[in-house]
Amino acid sequence: MGPADEPPNAGRLDAPYLLALARQKTVASRNALAETIAALFAQDADSLNDREFALMADILRRVLKEIEVSVRRRIAAEFASRPDVPRDLLTFLANDEIDVAYPVLSQSPVLRDADLVEVIRNRTLEHQLAVAVRFEVSEAVADELVGTGNETVITELLKNPDARISRATLAYLVEQSRRVGGFREPILSRRELPADLAKRMVLWVSAALRKTIVERFDLDPAEVDSMIERAALSGDLDDDTAGTAGPTAAERLAEELSAAGRNDADLMISALQNGEVSLFVTLFARATGMREILVRRMLFEPGGEGLAIACKALGLKREDFSVLFLFSRKARPVPHAVLRDEHKAVMDLYDRMTEEACRAVLARWRRDHNYLKALLAVEITDTGAASGADPDDPLSGRGW
């Protein structure tokens, strides 16, 4: 009987036996070696000195890639909750197929936020779900999970009472719950949900959930009904009168996201992509200093030249503006051929304009909204020769 055929001497470190297994290159010997070391970790780790512990960890590092999935699964299950297992072994197991990775991702106290973020960004939906149900989820990891945009992952995160979710992220999810019904109940069960965010949800949750909000936050039902009535009536108000009713949900959310450092191109793109036009308008108005009514007109105008100038003034990257423009066209459906031509024309304009010239135009728009109204009414034509404008000026002769 060879060394690989002998049963492991569990309960103590049998160095000759491990050495004999390590010298063999068969799958069976590799599996036996891994299982023996895992058993020693489980049964006698406390009695191992530092050198023995390091030796076994090093052997495992060398053979993990070569052993069968069933063995890796058993090792992962054994190591998942242990605080003394080397981090690099656990990160390897955390990036393995989900049957191996799940117990490590959901339980290991050794994995750091950076390890979890790496898994979220590069592994499968099942790996993301395993992270979402962890015994502890930091705000940074929660933000990364929300950033996946996957409703199933976000719902599992919201259901996890041990997850820490920042106020800004929770406010964003509250706003998203207007569209995603599955977010509503788990959001309302969050201990950290403040009353002001709960009040926002009153405007769009079902009657049963509205009752939960009223009871949990001890709100006056008459006040809740009044909020709903005001929200319904506000749809008939024009922009000037609506401004007197206080900040909207989108404005409050934009303020919180801006304070948290989240008011950027990616957030604006995400808002348009998810159909949150009001949030986009508020974010863009805050970034440019323009009134929201003007941003809306700019967003819906044919051609998109005004949007191009404002984005250029903000210093947005070419590719970010391109994505914003294409998403903005969803609000104004046009035939594919027309969209293609508009996109080509507006990108050409964006390339030829300078930030300095666009900032000057934006400054005029901030000072005089009537000026912008007049400009937006001008047909965008090449009148540079007739007006005596410089044909090399990217803003000249285009009504800007």
C-alpha positions as CSV (number, residue, x, y, z in Angstrom):
1,M,0.0,0.0,0.0
2,G,1.5,3.4,-1.1
3,P,1.3,6.6,0.9
4,A,-1.7,7.9,-1.0
5,D,-3.7,4.7,-0.1
6,E,-3.1,5.0,3.6
7,P,-5.7,6.8,5.7
8,P,-4.6,10.3,6.9
9,N,-3.5,10.3,10.5
10,A,-6.0,12.9,11.7
11,G,-5.4,14.7,14.9
12,R,-1.7,15.4,14.5
13,L,0.6,16.7,11.8
14,D,2.0,13.7,10.0
15,A,4.7,15.4,8.0
16,P,6.1,12.3,6.2
17,Y,2.6,11.4,5.0
18,L,1.9,14.9,3.7
19,L,5.4,15.0,2.0
20,A,4.7,11.7,0.3
21,L,1.4,12.9,-1.0
22,A,2.9,16.2,-2.2
23,R,5.5,14.3,-4.2
24,Q,2.8,12.4,-6.2
25,K,1.1,14.1,-9.1
26,T,-2.1,12.1,-9.5
27,V,-5.5,13.6,-9.0
28,A,-6.2,11.1,-6.2
29,S,-3.1,12.2,-4.3
30,R,-3.9,15.9,-4.7
31,N,-7.4,15.3,-3.4
32,A,-6.1,13.2,-0.5
33,L,-3.6,15.9,0.4
34,A,-6.2,18.7,0.3
35,E,-8.6,16.7,2.4
36,T,-6.0,15.7,4.9
37,I,-4.9,19.3,5.4
38,A,-8.5,20.5,5.7
39,A,-9.1,17.9,8.3
40,L,-6.1,19.0,10.3
41,F,-7.3,22.6,10.1
42,A,-10.7,21.5,11.4
43,Q,-9.5,19.2,14.2
44,D,-6.2,20.4,15.4
45,A,-5.5,23.9,14.1
46,D,-5.1,25.3,17.6
47,S,-2.2,22.9,18.4
48,L,-0.3,23.8,15.3
49,N,2.7,26.1,15.6
50,D,3.1,29.0,13.2
51,R,5.5,27.1,11.0
52,E,3.2,24.1,10.6
53,F,0.2,26.4,9.9
54,A,2.1,28.3,7.2
55,L,3.4,25.0,5.7
56,M,-0.1,23.6,5.3
57,A,-1.5,26.8,3.9
58,D,1.3,27.0,1.4
59,I,0.6,23.4,0.3
60,L,-3.1,24.2,-0.1
61,R,-2.2,27.2,-2.3
62,R,-0.3,25.0,-4.6
63,V,-2.8,22.2,-5.1
64,L,-6.2,24.0,-4.9
65,K,-6.4,24.6,-8.6
66,E,-5.7,20.9,-9.4
67,I,-8.2,19.2,-7.1
68,E,-11.8,18.2,-7.8
69,V,-14.7,20.6,-7.3
70,S,-16.3,18.3,-4.7
71,V,-13.1,18.5,-2.6
72,R,-12.9,22.3,-3.0
73,R,-16.5,22.5,-1.9
74,R,-15.8,20.6,1.3
75,I,-12.7,22.8,2.0
76,A,-14.7,26.0,1.4
77,A,-17.4,24.8,3.7
78,E,-14.8,24.1,6.4
79,F,-12.9,27.4,6.0
80,A,-15.9,29.7,5.4
81,S,-16.5,30.8,9.0
82,R,-12.9,30.5,10.3
83,P,-11.1,33.7,11.1
84,D,-7.6,32.1,11.0
85,V,-7.5,31.0,7.4
86,P,-5.1,32.9,5.1
87,R,-6.9,35.6,3.1
88,D,-5.5,34.6,-0.3
89,L,-6.9,31.1,0.1
90,L,-10.3,32.5,0.8
91,T,-10.2,35.0,-2.1
92,F,-9.3,32.1,-4.4
93,L,-12.3,30.1,-3.1
94,A,-14.5,33.2,-3.3
95,N,-13.8,33.5,-7.0
96,D,-14.4,29.8,-7.7
97,E,-17.7,28.5,-9.2
98,I,-20.7,29.3,-7.0
99,D,-21.0,25.9,-5.3
100,V,-17.6,26.4,-3.9
101,A,-17.7,30.2,-3.4
102,Y,-21.1,30.6,-1.8
103,P,-20.2,29.6,1.8
104,V,-17.1,31.8,1.7
105,L,-18.8,34.8,0.3
106,S,-21.8,34.6,2.6
107,Q,-19.9,33.8,5.8
108,S,-16.1,34.6,5.8
109,P,-15.0,37.3,8.2
110,V,-11.6,37.4,6.6
111,L,-12.7,38.8,3.2
112,R,-12.3,42.6,2.9
113,D,-14.4,45.1,1.1
114,A,-12.0,45.2,-1.8
115,D,-12.2,41.4,-2.2
116,L,-16.0,41.5,-2.3
117,V,-16.1,44.5,-4.7
118,E,-13.8,42.5,-7.1
119,V,-16.2,39.5,-7.0
120,I,-19.3,41.8,-7.5
121,R,-17.7,43.3,-10.6
122,N,-16.2,40.3,-12.2
123,R,-18.2,37.2,-11.2
124,T,-21.8,36.0,-11.8
125,L,-25.2,37.0,-10.6
126,E,-25.1,34.1,-8.1
127,H,-21.9,35.5,-6.6
128,Q,-23.5,38.9,-6.2
129,L,-26.4,37.3,-4.4
130,A,-24.1,35.5,-2.1
131,V,-22.5,38.8,-1.1
132,A,-25.9,40.5,-0.7
133,V,-26.9,38.0,2.0
134,R,-23.6,38.2,4.0
135,F,-23.7,38.4,7.8
136,E,-22.3,41.9,7.4
137,V,-22.3,44.2,4.3
138,S,-20.6,47.6,4.5
139,E,-21.9,50.8,2.9
140,A,-19.2,50.6,0.2
141,V,-20.1,47.0,-0.7
142,A,-23.9,47.9,-0.6
143,D,-23.3,50.7,-3.0
144,E,-21.5,48.4,-5.3
145,L,-24.4,45.9,-5.2
146,V,-26.9,48.7,-5.9
147,G,-24.6,49.8,-8.8
148,T,-25.2,46.4,-10.5
149,G,-28.7,47.6,-11.3
150,N,-30.0,44.0,-10.9
151,E,-33.3,44.2,-9.1
152,T,-32.9,40.7,-7.6
153,V,-29.6,41.5,-6.1
154,I,-30.8,44.8,-4.7
155,T,-33.9,43.2,-3.2
156,E,-31.8,40.6,-1.4
157,L,-29.6,43.4,-0.1
158,L,-32.6,45.3,1.2
159,K,-33.9,42.2,2.9
160,N,-30.6,41.7,4.7
161,P,-30.9,43.3,8.2
162,D,-27.1,43.2,8.6
163,A,-26.4,45.3,5.6
164,R,-25.5,48.9,6.1
165,I,-27.0,51.2,3.5
166,S,-26.1,54.8,3.3
167,R,-28.8,57.4,3.4
168,A,-28.0,58.7,-0.1
169,T,-28.3,55.2,-1.5
170,L,-31.5,54.5,0.5
171,A,-32.9,57.7,-0.9
172,Y,-32.1,56.6,-4.4
173,L,-33.7,53.2,-3.8
174,V,-36.8,54.9,-2.3
175,E,-37.1,56.9,-5.5
176,Q,-36.6,53.7,-7.6
177,S,-39.3,52.0,-5.7
178,R,-41.8,54.2,-7.5
179,R,-41.0,52.0,-10.6
180,V,-39.8,48.7,-8.9
181,G,-42.6,47.4,-6.7
182,G,-40.4,44.7,-5.3
183,F,-38.2,47.2,-3.5
184,R,-41.1,48.7,-1.4
185,E,-41.7,46.2,1.3
186,P,-38.0,45.5,2.1
187,I,-37.3,49.2,2.1
188,L,-40.1,49.7,4.7
189,S,-38.7,47.0,6.9
190,R,-35.3,48.7,7.1
191,R,-34.5,49.9,10.6
192,E,-32.6,52.9,9.4
193,L,-35.4,54.2,7.1
194,P,-36.0,57.8,8.2
195,A,-39.6,59.1,8.4
196,D,-39.0,61.7,5.6
197,L,-38.0,59.0,3.1
198,A,-41.0,56.9,4.2
199,K,-43.3,59.9,3.5
200,R,-42.1,60.0,-0.1
201,M,-43.1,56.4,-0.6
202,V,-46.7,57.2,0.5
203,L,-47.2,58.8,-2.8
204,W,-46.8,55.6,-4.8
205,V,-47.1,52.5,-2.6
206,S,-50.1,50.3,-2.4
207,A,-52.9,50.8,0.2
208,A,-51.6,48.0,2.4
209,L,-48.0,49.4,2.4
210,R,-49.4,52.9,3.0
211,K,-51.1,51.6,6.1
212,T,-47.7,50.2,7.3
213,I,-46.0,53.6,6.8
214,V,-48.7,55.4,8.7
215,E,-48.6,52.9,11.6
216,R,-44.8,52.5,11.8
217,F,-43.9,56.2,11.7
218,D,-47.0,57.3,13.6
219,L,-48.1,59.6,10.9
220,D,-51.5,61.4,10.8
221,P,-53.6,59.6,8.2
222,A,-55.1,63.0,7.3
223,E,-51.6,64.4,6.7
224,V,-50.9,61.4,4.5
225,D,-54.1,61.9,2.5
226,S,-53.2,65.6,2.2
227,M,-49.8,64.8,0.8
228,I,-51.3,62.5,-1.8
229,E,-53.8,65.2,-2.8
230,R,-51.1,67.8,-3.1
231,A,-49.0,65.5,-5.2
232,A,-51.9,64.8,-7.5
233,L,-52.8,68.5,-7.9
234,S,-49.1,69.5,-8.5
235,G,-49.3,67.8,-11.9
236,D,-51.6,70.6,-13.1
237,L,-49.3,73.4,-11.9
238,D,-46.9,75.2,-14.3
239,D,-43.3,75.4,-13.5
240,D,-43.4,78.8,-11.8
241,T,-46.2,78.0,-9.4
242,A,-44.9,74.5,-8.6
243,G,-41.7,76.0,-7.3
244,T,-43.6,77.6,-4.4
245,A,-44.7,74.2,-3.0
246,G,-41.2,73.3,-1.7
247,P,-38.6,70.9,-3.0
248,T,-39.8,67.9,-5.0
249,A,-38.7,64.3,-4.2
250,A,-36.2,64.6,-7.1
251,E,-34.8,67.8,-5.8
252,R,-34.4,66.4,-2.3
253,L,-32.8,63.3,-3.7
254,A,-30.4,65.3,-5.9
255,E,-29.4,67.4,-3.0
256,E,-28.5,64.3,-0.9
257,L,-26.7,62.6,-3.7
258,S,-24.8,65.8,-4.5
259,A,-23.8,66.1,-0.8
260,A,-22.6,62.5,-1.0
261,G,-20.4,63.2,-4.0
262,R,-22.7,61.3,-6.4
263,N,-23.8,64.2,-8.7
264,D,-21.7,63.3,-11.7
265,A,-22.1,62.2,-15.3
266,D,-22.5,58.5,-14.4
267,L,-25.4,59.3,-12.1
268,M,-27.1,61.5,-14.7
269,I,-26.7,58.8,-17.4
270,S,-28.1,56.3,-15.0
271,A,-31.1,58.5,-14.3
272,L,-32.0,58.9,-18.0
273,Q,-31.3,55.2,-18.6
274,N,-33.8,54.2,-15.9
275,G,-36.4,56.7,-17.1
276,E,-36.0,59.0,-14.1
277,V,-36.3,62.2,-16.2
278,S,-37.2,64.4,-13.2
279,L,-34.1,63.3,-11.4
280,F,-31.9,63.9,-14.4
281,V,-33.4,67.4,-14.9
282,T,-32.8,68.3,-11.3
283,L,-29.2,66.9,-11.3
284,F,-28.4,68.7,-14.6
285,A,-29.9,72.0,-13.4
286,R,-27.8,71.8,-10.3
287,A,-24.7,71.1,-12.3
288,T,-25.2,73.9,-14.8
289,G,-26.9,76.5,-12.5
290,M,-29.9,76.7,-15.0
291,R,-33.6,76.6,-14.2
292,E,-35.2,73.2,-14.5
293,I,-37.8,74.5,-17.0
294,L,-35.0,75.4,-19.4
295,V,-33.3,72.1,-18.9
296,R,-36.5,70.3,-19.9
297,R,-36.8,72.4,-23.0
298,M,-33.2,71.7,-23.8
299,L,-33.7,68.0,-23.3
300,F,-36.7,67.7,-25.6
301,E,-35.6,70.1,-28.3
302,P,-34.9,68.7,-31.8
303,G,-31.2,68.4,-32.7
304,G,-29.8,68.5,-29.2
305,E,-27.5,71.5,-29.7
306,G,-28.4,73.1,-26.5
307,L,-27.7,70.0,-24.5
308,A,-24.4,69.7,-26.4
309,I,-23.3,73.2,-25.4
310,A,-24.3,72.7,-21.7
311,C,-22.5,69.4,-21.5
312,K,-19.4,70.8,-23.2
313,A,-19.5,73.7,-20.7
314,L,-19.5,71.1,-17.9
315,G,-16.5,69.4,-19.4
316,L,-18.2,66.1,-19.9
317,K,-16.3,63.5,-21.8
318,R,-17.3,63.0,-25.5
319,E,-18.5,59.4,-24.8
320,D,-20.6,60.6,-21.8
321,F,-22.3,63.2,-23.8
322,S,-23.0,60.7,-26.6
323,V,-24.7,58.3,-24.2
324,L,-26.7,61.2,-22.6
325,F,-27.9,62.4,-26.0
326,L,-29.0,58.9,-27.1
327,F,-30.9,58.3,-23.9
328,S,-32.5,61.8,-24.1
329,R,-33.9,60.8,-27.5
330,K,-36.1,58.1,-25.8
331,A,-38.2,61.0,-24.5
332,R,-38.7,62.1,-28.1
333,P,-38.9,59.0,-30.3
334,V,-37.7,59.6,-33.9
335,P,-37.1,57.2,-36.8
336,H,-33.7,55.4,-36.6
337,A,-32.4,57.1,-39.7
338,V,-33.2,60.5,-38.3
339,L,-31.6,59.6,-34.9
340,R,-28.5,58.5,-36.7
341,D,-28.2,61.7,-38.6
342,E,-28.9,63.9,-35.5
343,H,-26.4,61.9,-33.5
344,K,-23.7,62.4,-36.2
345,A,-24.4,66.1,-36.5
346,V,-24.5,66.8,-32.8
347,M,-21.3,64.8,-32.1
348,D,-19.6,66.8,-34.9
349,L,-20.7,70.0,-33.2
350,Y,-19.5,68.7,-29.8
351,D,-16.0,68.0,-31.2
352,R,-15.7,71.5,-32.8
353,M,-16.8,73.5,-29.8
354,T,-14.5,74.7,-27.1
355,E,-15.2,74.5,-23.4
356,E,-14.4,78.2,-23.0
357,A,-17.0,79.4,-25.6
358,C,-19.6,77.0,-24.2
359,R,-19.0,78.3,-20.6
360,A,-19.6,81.8,-21.9
361,V,-22.9,80.8,-23.4
362,L,-23.9,79.0,-20.2
363,A,-23.1,82.0,-18.1
364,R,-25.5,84.1,-20.3
365,W,-28.2,81.5,-19.9
366,R,-27.8,81.6,-16.1
367,R,-28.2,85.4,-16.1
368,D,-31.1,85.7,-18.4
369,H,-33.5,82.8,-19.0
370,N,-35.5,84.9,-21.5
371,Y,-32.4,85.0,-23.6
372,L,-32.3,81.3,-23.6
373,K,-36.0,81.2,-24.6
374,A,-35.2,83.4,-27.6
375,L,-32.2,81.3,-28.5
376,L,-34.1,78.0,-28.4
377,A,-36.6,79.5,-30.7
378,V,-34.0,80.2,-33.4
379,E,-33.7,77.7,-36.2
380,I,-30.2,76.2,-36.1
381,T,-28.9,77.1,-39.5
382,D,-25.6,78.2,-41.0
383,T,-26.1,81.9,-41.2
384,G,-22.5,82.9,-40.4
385,A,-21.9,84.5,-43.8
386,A,-25.1,86.6,-43.6
387,S,-24.4,87.8,-40.0
388,G,-20.7,88.5,-40.6
389,A,-19.7,85.9,-38.0
390,D,-16.5,84.0,-38.0
391,P,-17.0,80.7,-39.9
392,D,-14.3,79.0,-37.8
393,D,-16.1,79.9,-34.6
394,P,-18.0,76.6,-33.6
395,L,-20.8,78.7,-32.0
396,S,-21.0,81.2,-34.8
397,G,-24.0,81.1,-37.1
398,R,-25.8,78.4,-35.2
399,G,-28.2,80.6,-33.3
400,W,-26.1,80.4,-30.1
